[in-house]
Amino acid sequence: MSGEYQMRKTIGKCFRSATDNFNGVIRIYGSPYMYRVINGIPEKGAMLEVVDFSSTELFVTVNNYLFESDVNYIDNP
């Protein structure tokens, strides 16, 4: 149950893509999460937004209308 709760908390979060791959890893709330781009073409530096999840990964879409100033932005160095 707590794993699903943590995954649910990631919905709406956004971050910059570090690569142009469709799969990757992002650290949110101190935990690493696998993600998969399900909509759009990822490019290095593109803004990705978490829209859904499964038991093993987050599903993200490319949304370059979001900015780092967004309250849901996650800095992922």
N, C-alpha and C positions, 0 to 999 in steps of 0.2 A: 504494500500500500504506500509506503513512504517513497518508493522509487517512482511510482506513478504520480505522486504529489509533486515531486521534484521536476519531473518531465512536464507536467501541466504548468508549472510556474515559468517554464521557458517560452511558452506560447506568446508571441508578440515581440520577443526580444530580437534585436538586430545586431549585426556585426559585419565587419569588413572581411571579405574573403582573402586569405593569404595566398591562394593558388588559383589556377583556372580549372581545377578538377571538380567533378561532380560529387565527390565524396571527400570528407575530411573530418577533423576533430576540432572541437571548440571547448574551451573551459568556461563553464557557467556556474556561478555559486561555488567555485572551488572544485567542481567535479568535471571530469572530461566526458564529453558526449560525442558520439559519432553523428554526422549529419549527411544528408543526401539532398542535392538540389533537384527539385521535382518540377520547377517551372522557371524558364529563362535559361540563358547561357551564362555560366559563371566565368568571370574574368578576375584576374588578380586585382584586388582593390574594390570589387563590386560589393554593394551593400546587400546582405542576405538577411531575410526575416524568417523566423521560425513560425510555421503555420500549423503544424501537426506533429504527431509523434507515434511511434510504435513501441513495442517493448524493448527494442534494441537500438533505435536511432531517432533523430529528429529529422523532420522534413522541412526544407527551407525553400523559399522562392527568392529570385533576384528582384530587389525593389530599390532602385537607385533614386527614388523620391524621398527616401529617409536620409537623415544626416546624423553626424556624431552628437549633435546637440539634443537629439531625441532622448526622452527620459528612459526609453527602453534599450538604449545603446549599450553594448558590452564591449569594453576595450579588450582586445585579444592580442597581446604583443607576441 
